[in-house]
Amino acid sequence: MTQMIMASNLTEADKQDRYMWEAVSRISEALFRVANNADPTSLSLDVDLGGTELAREGDERENNIGARRAG
């Protein structure tokens, strides 16, 4: 959320869009993990403080879903 707030102050539209998209991707993946994990106490961001893995996993899952729908 902090990244989204800070991105709103950027004057470069491309950079602002990229930062917003990255933040939304991480939030979406974190919510997906919580909603689909039987043991939420096992979830941790300690290994992925930058959220890179969160965004990557969410993108991969969305791409797989899109490929199944198209096929």
JOJO-V99888 format. One record per run of one state. SS is the DSSP state (hx for helix, st for strand, lp for the rest). FROM is the first residue (numbers start at 0). LEN is the number of residues. If there is no record, write none. Layout:
ss=SS from=FROM len=LEN
ss=SS from=FROM len=LEN
This chain:
ss=lp from=0 len=1
ss=hx from=1 len=6
ss=lp from=7 len=5
ss=hx from=12 len=23
ss=lp from=35 len=4
ss=hx from=39 len=3
ss=lp from=42 len=9
ss=hx from=51 len=19
ss=lp from=70 len=1
